[in-house]
Amino acid sequence: MGHKEERFTRRRLNSSRITTIVSISLVLFAIGLAGLLLLHTKKLSDHVKENIGFTVYMNKNVKEAEIMQLQKELDAMEYVRSTEYISEEKAAETFQKELGDDFVSFIGYNPLHTSIEVHLKAAYAEDFYFTQVENMLTKKPIVKEVSYQRSLVKTLNDNVRKITLVLLVFGLLLLLIAVTLINNTIRLAVYSKRFLIKTMQLVGATSGFIRKPFLSVSILHGLISSFIAIGMLVVVIYVSRSEIPEIISLQSLDLFLILFAFVILIGFIISVVSTYIAVRKYLKLNVDHLYLQ
């Protein structure tokens, strides 16, 4: 009977450990997925913002040196990401390919203007900065006009703010649920050992001595759960790259490492804090109250 009871107790203990690890892993995986979604949304919005630029059209017969000087001024501005000089000939060649006809030969001259394509950094792709650059450029005597889609810039930024806010609220709610679920899982695991805790306390063991093995196991479970969650996230990333190759350009190893570190940190902190609180609760209880908990 003694051996059977020992095997039964060991099976229950292993089952409890597995349940705890699986529960924490799934919760951390859900947090990681929310993080991945937020990161991809941010990268996608930055990519779109940096591709919404404006065109600076030059007056006819402006010297190329003056245009190059203006391009250098634009490149030196802190919120400009890139500029591209487009000559009259290049503009005509591009337009001709799109039109499918040699319109220059047909009308006898090239009506297109030399221009500079300007793209701002994502952080500055706001109507305020577009307006600043536009006002600066329109004062230049060599500039004919500045063209950009003002309504598109405003609509894009408004939508990005709304989506980011929704994802942040969702992430915070998920984090709150995660803390609650992990805390309850750990409390149940500690609850099953409440009599052992009180017995050790009654024979003279200090609170620190009693907490130490529980905290050690908690740290181990938190780390194991974190790495399992990270493994599942890696699978999701790999599958997404296989199914949607275009997503690779939006992904960054540095951001993934930060996300994985966050998952490990969350798993570690919640596990340790929940275990500490649960053990402290049973250390303070009277023996009679153990049967009521």
C-alpha positions as a Markdown table, in Angstrom:
| # | Residue | x | y | z |
|---|---|---|---|---|
| 1 | Met | 0.0 | 0.0 | 0.0 |
| 2 | Gly | 2.8 | 2.3 | 0.9 |
| 3 | His | 4.4 | 2.0 | -2.6 |
| 4 | Lys | 1.0 | 2.5 | -4.3 |
| 5 | Glu | 0.3 | 5.6 | -2.3 |
| 6 | Glu | 3.7 | 6.9 | -3.1 |
| 7 | Arg | 3.2 | 6.3 | -6.8 |
| 8 | Phe | -0.2 | 7.9 | -6.7 |
| 9 | Thr | 1.1 | 11.0 | -4.9 |
| 10 | Arg | 4.0 | 11.3 | -7.3 |
| 11 | Arg | 1.6 | 11.1 | -10.3 |
| 12 | Arg | -0.6 | 13.7 | -8.7 |
| 13 | Leu | 2.4 | 16.0 | -8.2 |
| 14 | Asn | 3.6 | 15.5 | -11.7 |
| 15 | Ser | 0.1 | 16.1 | -13.1 |
| 16 | Ser | -0.1 | 19.3 | -11.0 |
| 17 | Arg | 3.2 | 20.6 | -12.3 |
| 18 | Ile | 2.3 | 19.8 | -15.9 |
| 19 | Thr | -1.1 | 21.6 | -15.5 |
| 20 | Thr | 0.6 | 24.6 | -14.1 |
| 21 | Ile | 3.2 | 24.8 | -16.8 |
| 22 | Val | 0.7 | 24.3 | -19.6 |
| 23 | Ser | -1.7 | 26.9 | -18.2 |
| 24 | Ile | 1.1 | 29.5 | -17.8 |
| 25 | Ser | 2.5 | 28.7 | -21.3 |
| 26 | Leu | -0.9 | 29.2 | -23.0 |
| 27 | Val | -1.5 | 32.5 | -21.2 |
| 28 | Leu | 2.0 | 33.7 | -22.1 |
| 29 | Phe | 1.5 | 32.6 | -25.7 |
| 30 | Ala | -1.7 | 34.6 | -25.9 |
| 31 | Ile | 0.2 | 37.7 | -24.6 |
| 32 | Gly | 3.0 | 37.1 | -27.1 |
| 33 | Leu | 0.4 | 36.8 | -30.0 |
| 34 | Ala | -1.0 | 40.2 | -29.0 |
| 35 | Gly | 2.5 | 41.6 | -28.9 |
| 36 | Leu | 3.2 | 40.2 | -32.4 |
| 37 | Leu | 0.0 | 41.7 | -33.8 |
| 38 | Leu | 0.9 | 45.1 | -32.3 |
| 39 | Leu | 4.5 | 45.0 | -33.6 |
| 40 | His | 3.3 | 44.1 | -37.1 |
| 41 | Thr | 0.7 | 46.8 | -37.1 |
| 42 | Lys | 3.3 | 49.4 | -36.1 |
| 43 | Lys | 5.8 | 48.2 | -38.8 |
| 44 | Leu | 3.1 | 48.1 | -41.4 |
| 45 | Ser | 1.9 | 51.6 | -40.5 |
| 46 | Asp | 5.5 | 52.9 | -40.6 |
| 47 | His | 6.1 | 51.3 | -44.0 |
| 48 | Val | 2.9 | 52.9 | -45.4 |
| 49 | Lys | 3.8 | 56.3 | -43.9 |
| 50 | Glu | 7.3 | 56.3 | -45.3 |
| 51 | Asn | 5.9 | 55.5 | -48.8 |
| 52 | Ile | 3.5 | 58.4 | -48.7 |
| 53 | Gly | 5.6 | 61.3 | -49.9 |
| 54 | Phe | 5.2 | 64.5 | -51.9 |
| 55 | Thr | 6.5 | 65.8 | -55.2 |
| 56 | Val | 8.3 | 69.1 | -55.6 |
| 57 | Tyr | 7.9 | 70.3 | -59.2 |
| 58 | Met | 10.6 | 72.8 | -60.5 |
| 59 | Asn | 10.1 | 75.7 | -62.9 |
| 60 | Lys | 11.3 | 75.2 | -66.4 |
| 61 | Asn | 14.9 | 76.2 | -67.3 |
| 62 | Val | 16.1 | 75.9 | -63.7 |
| 63 | Lys | 19.8 | 75.0 | -63.5 |
| 64 | Glu | 20.5 | 71.4 | -62.3 |
| 65 | Ala | 23.0 | 72.8 | -59.7 |
| 66 | Glu | 20.2 | 74.7 | -58.0 |
| 67 | Ile | 18.0 | 71.7 | -57.9 |
| 68 | Met | 20.8 | 69.6 | -56.4 |
| 69 | Gln | 21.4 | 72.2 | -53.8 |
| 70 | Leu | 17.7 | 72.1 | -52.8 |
| 71 | Gln | 17.9 | 68.3 | -52.7 |
| 72 | Lys | 20.9 | 68.6 | -50.3 |
| 73 | Glu | 18.9 | 71.0 | -48.1 |
| 74 | Leu | 16.0 | 68.5 | -47.9 |
| 75 | Asp | 18.3 | 65.6 | -47.1 |
| 76 | Ala | 19.8 | 67.5 | -44.2 |
| 77 | Met | 16.3 | 68.0 | -42.6 |
| 78 | Glu | 15.9 | 65.7 | -39.6 |
| 79 | Tyr | 12.5 | 64.5 | -40.6 |
| 80 | Val | 13.2 | 63.7 | -44.2 |
| 81 | Arg | 14.0 | 60.0 | -44.8 |
| 82 | Ser | 14.9 | 60.1 | -48.5 |
| 83 | Thr | 14.7 | 62.2 | -51.7 |
| 84 | Glu | 14.9 | 61.3 | -55.4 |
| 85 | Tyr | 15.8 | 63.6 | -58.2 |
| 86 | Ile | 13.7 | 63.0 | -61.3 |
| 87 | Ser | 14.8 | 64.8 | -64.5 |
| 88 | Glu | 12.4 | 65.9 | -67.3 |
| 89 | Glu | 13.8 | 63.0 | -69.4 |
| 90 | Lys | 13.3 | 60.4 | -66.8 |
| 91 | Ala | 9.8 | 61.7 | -66.0 |
| 92 | Ala | 8.9 | 61.5 | -69.7 |
| 93 | Glu | 10.3 | 58.0 | -70.0 |
| 94 | Thr | 8.3 | 56.8 | -67.0 |
| 95 | Phe | 5.1 | 58.4 | -68.3 |
| 96 | Gln | 5.7 | 57.0 | -71.7 |
| 97 | Lys | 5.9 | 53.5 | -70.3 |
| 98 | Glu | 2.7 | 53.9 | -68.4 |
| 99 | Leu | 0.9 | 55.5 | -71.4 |
| 100 | Gly | 2.3 | 53.1 | -74.0 |
| 101 | Asp | 2.9 | 55.9 | -76.5 |
| 102 | Asp | 5.6 | 58.4 | -77.4 |
| 103 | Phe | 3.7 | 61.5 | -76.4 |
| 104 | Val | 6.9 | 63.7 | -76.6 |
| 105 | Ser | 7.2 | 63.0 | -80.4 |
| 106 | Phe | 3.5 | 63.5 | -80.9 |
| 107 | Ile | 3.3 | 67.0 | -79.3 |
| 108 | Gly | 6.8 | 68.0 | -80.3 |
| 109 | Tyr | 8.1 | 68.9 | -76.8 |
| 110 | Asn | 8.4 | 67.6 | -73.2 |
| 111 | Pro | 5.7 | 69.2 | -71.0 |
| 112 | Leu | 6.8 | 67.5 | -67.8 |
| 113 | His | 8.9 | 69.2 | -65.2 |
| 114 | Thr | 12.0 | 68.2 | -63.3 |
| 115 | Ser | 11.0 | 67.2 | -59.8 |
| 116 | Ile | 12.1 | 65.8 | -56.4 |
| 117 | Glu | 10.3 | 63.0 | -54.7 |
| 118 | Val | 10.4 | 63.5 | -50.9 |
| 119 | His | 9.6 | 60.9 | -48.2 |
| 120 | Leu | 9.4 | 61.7 | -44.6 |
| 121 | Lys | 10.4 | 59.4 | -41.7 |
| 122 | Ala | 7.5 | 57.5 | -40.2 |
| 123 | Ala | 7.6 | 59.4 | -36.9 |
| 124 | Tyr | 7.2 | 62.7 | -38.8 |
| 125 | Ala | 4.6 | 61.6 | -41.4 |
| 126 | Glu | 2.0 | 64.0 | -40.0 |
| 127 | Asp | 0.1 | 66.8 | -41.7 |
| 128 | Phe | 2.0 | 69.3 | -39.5 |
| 129 | Tyr | 5.4 | 68.3 | -40.9 |
| 130 | Phe | 4.1 | 68.0 | -44.5 |
| 131 | Thr | 2.7 | 71.6 | -44.2 |
| 132 | Gln | 6.0 | 72.8 | -42.7 |
| 133 | Val | 8.0 | 71.4 | -45.6 |
| 134 | Glu | 5.4 | 72.6 | -48.1 |
| 135 | Asn | 5.6 | 76.2 | -46.8 |
| 136 | Met | 9.4 | 76.2 | -46.9 |
| 137 | Leu | 9.5 | 74.9 | -50.4 |
| 138 | Thr | 6.8 | 77.1 | -51.9 |
| 139 | Lys | 9.0 | 80.2 | -50.9 |
| 140 | Lys | 11.8 | 79.0 | -53.2 |
| 141 | Pro | 11.8 | 80.8 | -56.5 |
| 142 | Ile | 12.9 | 77.6 | -58.4 |
| 143 | Val | 9.8 | 75.7 | -57.1 |
| 144 | Lys | 6.7 | 75.7 | -59.3 |
| 145 | Glu | 4.4 | 73.7 | -56.9 |
| 146 | Val | 4.4 | 71.1 | -54.2 |
| 147 | Ser | 1.9 | 68.2 | -54.5 |
| 148 | Tyr | 0.8 | 65.6 | -52.0 |
| 149 | Gln | -2.4 | 63.8 | -50.9 |
| 150 | Arg | -3.3 | 65.8 | -47.8 |
| 151 | Ser | -6.5 | 63.8 | -47.1 |
| 152 | Leu | -4.7 | 60.5 | -47.4 |
| 153 | Val | -2.1 | 61.5 | -44.8 |
| 154 | Lys | -4.8 | 62.6 | -42.3 |
| 155 | Thr | -6.9 | 59.5 | -42.9 |
| 156 | Leu | -3.9 | 57.2 | -42.5 |
| 157 | Asn | -2.8 | 58.7 | -39.2 |
| 158 | Asp | -6.3 | 58.8 | -37.8 |
| 159 | Asn | -6.8 | 55.1 | -38.6 |
| 160 | Val | -3.4 | 54.1 | -37.2 |
| 161 | Arg | -4.1 | 55.9 | -33.9 |
| 162 | Lys | -7.5 | 54.1 | -33.6 |
| 163 | Ile | -6.0 | 50.6 | -34.4 |
| 164 | Thr | -3.1 | 51.1 | -32.0 |
| 165 | Leu | -5.5 | 52.2 | -29.2 |
| 166 | Val | -7.7 | 49.2 | -29.7 |
| 167 | Leu | -4.7 | 46.8 | -29.7 |
| 168 | Leu | -3.3 | 48.4 | -26.6 |
| 169 | Val | -6.6 | 48.1 | -24.7 |
| 170 | Phe | -6.9 | 44.5 | -25.9 |
| 171 | Gly | -3.3 | 43.8 | -24.8 |
| 172 | Leu | -3.9 | 45.3 | -21.3 |
| 173 | Leu | -7.0 | 43.3 | -20.8 |
| 174 | Leu | -5.2 | 40.2 | -21.9 |
| 175 | Leu | -2.4 | 41.0 | -19.5 |
| 176 | Leu | -4.9 | 41.4 | -16.6 |
| 177 | Ile | -6.5 | 38.1 | -17.5 |
| 178 | Ala | -3.1 | 36.5 | -17.7 |
| 179 | Val | -2.2 | 37.7 | -14.2 |
| 180 | Thr | -5.5 | 36.4 | -12.8 |
| 181 | Leu | -5.3 | 33.0 | -14.4 |
| 182 | Ile | -1.6 | 32.4 | -13.6 |
| 183 | Asn | -2.2 | 33.6 | -10.0 |
| 184 | Asn | -5.1 | 31.3 | -9.6 |
| 185 | Thr | -3.2 | 28.3 | -11.1 |
| 186 | Ile | -0.3 | 28.9 | -8.7 |
| 187 | Arg | -2.5 | 29.4 | -5.7 |
| 188 | Leu | -4.2 | 26.1 | -6.4 |
| 189 | Ala | -0.8 | 24.4 | -6.6 |
| 190 | Val | 0.3 | 26.0 | -3.3 |
| 191 | Tyr | -3.1 | 25.2 | -1.7 |
| 192 | Ser | -2.4 | 21.5 | -2.2 |
| 193 | Lys | 0.7 | 21.8 | 0.0 |
| 194 | Arg | -0.8 | 24.1 | 2.7 |
| 195 | Phe | -0.5 | 21.3 | 5.4 |
| 196 | Leu | 3.1 | 20.8 | 4.5 |
| 197 | Ile | 3.8 | 24.5 | 4.9 |
| 198 | Lys | 2.1 | 24.7 | 8.3 |
| 199 | Thr | 3.9 | 21.5 | 9.4 |
| 200 | Met | 7.3 | 22.9 | 8.5 |
| 201 | Gln | 6.4 | 26.1 | 10.3 |
| 202 | Leu | 5.3 | 24.2 | 13.5 |
| 203 | Val | 8.6 | 22.3 | 13.7 |
| 204 | Gly | 10.5 | 25.6 | 13.7 |
| 205 | Ala | 11.3 | 26.3 | 10.0 |
| 206 | Thr | 11.7 | 30.0 | 9.2 |
| 207 | Ser | 9.5 | 31.7 | 6.7 |
| 208 | Gly | 12.4 | 32.2 | 4.3 |
| 209 | Phe | 13.4 | 28.5 | 4.5 |
| 210 | Ile | 9.8 | 27.5 | 3.7 |
| 211 | Arg | 9.4 | 29.9 | 0.8 |
| 212 | Lys | 12.7 | 29.1 | -0.8 |
| 213 | Pro | 11.7 | 25.7 | -2.5 |
| 214 | Phe | 8.4 | 27.1 | -3.6 |
| 215 | Leu | 10.0 | 30.1 | -5.2 |
| 216 | Ser | 12.7 | 28.0 | -6.8 |
| 217 | Val | 10.0 | 25.7 | -8.4 |
| 218 | Ser | 8.0 | 28.8 | -9.3 |
| 219 | Ile | 11.0 | 30.3 | -11.1 |
| 220 | Leu | 11.6 | 27.0 | -12.9 |
| 221 | His | 8.0 | 26.7 | -14.0 |
| 222 | Gly | 7.9 | 30.3 | -15.1 |
| 223 | Leu | 11.0 | 29.9 | -17.3 |
| 224 | Ile | 9.9 | 26.6 | -18.8 |
| 225 | Ser | 6.5 | 28.1 | -19.6 |
| 226 | Ser | 8.1 | 31.2 | -21.1 |
| 227 | Phe | 10.3 | 29.1 | -23.4 |
| 228 | Ile | 7.4 | 26.9 | -24.4 |
| 229 | Ala | 5.4 | 30.0 | -25.3 |
| 230 | Ile | 8.3 | 31.4 | -27.2 |
| 231 | Gly | 8.6 | 28.2 | -29.1 |
| 232 | Met | 4.9 | 28.4 | -30.2 |
| 233 | Leu | 5.5 | 32.0 | -31.2 |
| 234 | Val | 8.5 | 31.0 | -33.3 |
| 235 | Val | 6.2 | 28.4 | -35.1 |
| 236 | Val | 3.6 | 31.1 | -35.7 |
| 237 | Ile | 6.3 | 33.5 | -37.2 |
| 238 | Tyr | 7.7 | 30.7 | -39.4 |
| 239 | Val | 4.2 | 29.7 | -40.7 |
| 240 | Ser | 3.3 | 33.4 | -41.3 |
| 241 | Arg | 6.6 | 33.8 | -43.3 |
| 242 | Ser | 5.8 | 30.7 | -45.4 |
| 243 | Glu | 2.2 | 31.6 | -46.1 |
| 244 | Ile | 2.7 | 35.4 | -46.5 |
| 245 | Pro | 6.3 | 36.1 | -47.8 |
| 246 | Glu | 5.6 | 39.8 | -48.0 |
| 247 | Ile | 5.4 | 39.9 | -44.2 |
| 248 | Ile | 9.2 | 39.3 | -43.9 |
| 249 | Ser | 9.9 | 43.0 | -44.8 |
| 250 | Leu | 7.8 | 44.0 | -41.8 |
| 251 | Gln | 9.6 | 41.8 | -39.3 |
| 252 | Ser | 12.7 | 42.6 | -37.3 |
| 253 | Leu | 14.9 | 40.2 | -35.3 |
| 254 | Asp | 15.6 | 43.0 | -32.7 |
| 255 | Leu | 11.8 | 43.5 | -32.1 |
| 256 | Phe | 11.3 | 39.7 | -31.8 |
| 257 | Leu | 14.1 | 39.5 | -29.2 |
| 258 | Ile | 12.5 | 42.3 | -27.2 |
| 259 | Leu | 9.1 | 40.5 | -27.4 |
| 260 | Phe | 10.6 | 37.2 | -26.3 |
| 261 | Ala | 12.4 | 39.0 | -23.4 |
| 262 | Phe | 9.1 | 40.6 | -22.4 |
| 263 | Val | 7.4 | 37.1 | -22.4 |
| 264 | Ile | 10.1 | 35.7 | -20.2 |
| 265 | Leu | 10.0 | 38.7 | -17.8 |
| 266 | Ile | 6.2 | 38.5 | -17.5 |
| 267 | Gly | 6.3 | 34.7 | -16.8 |
| 268 | Phe | 9.0 | 35.2 | -14.2 |
| 269 | Ile | 7.5 | 38.1 | -12.4 |
| 270 | Ile | 3.9 | 36.8 | -12.2 |
| 271 | Ser | 5.0 | 33.3 | -11.1 |
| 272 | Val | 7.3 | 34.5 | -8.4 |
| 273 | Val | 5.0 | 37.2 | -7.0 |
| 274 | Ser | 1.9 | 34.9 | -7.1 |
| 275 | Thr | 3.9 | 32.1 | -5.3 |
| 276 | Tyr | 5.2 | 34.5 | -2.7 |
| 277 | Ile | 1.7 | 35.9 | -1.9 |
| 278 | Ala | 0.2 | 32.4 | -1.8 |
| 279 | Val | 2.8 | 30.9 | 0.5 |
| 280 | Arg | 2.7 | 34.0 | 2.8 |
| 281 | Lys | -1.1 | 33.5 | 3.1 |
| 282 | Tyr | -0.8 | 30.0 | 4.5 |
| 283 | Leu | 2.1 | 31.0 | 6.7 |
| 284 | Lys | -0.1 | 33.4 | 8.5 |
| 285 | Leu | -3.1 | 31.1 | 8.8 |
| 286 | Asn | -3.9 | 29.2 | 12.0 |
| 287 | Val | -4.0 | 25.5 | 11.9 |
| 288 | Asp | -7.8 | 25.4 | 12.4 |
| 289 | His | -8.3 | 27.6 | 9.4 |
| 290 | Leu | -6.4 | 25.3 | 7.0 |
| 291 | Tyr | -9.5 | 23.1 | 6.8 |
| 292 | Leu | -11.7 | 26.0 | 5.9 |
| 293 | Gln | -9.6 | 27.3 | 3.0 |
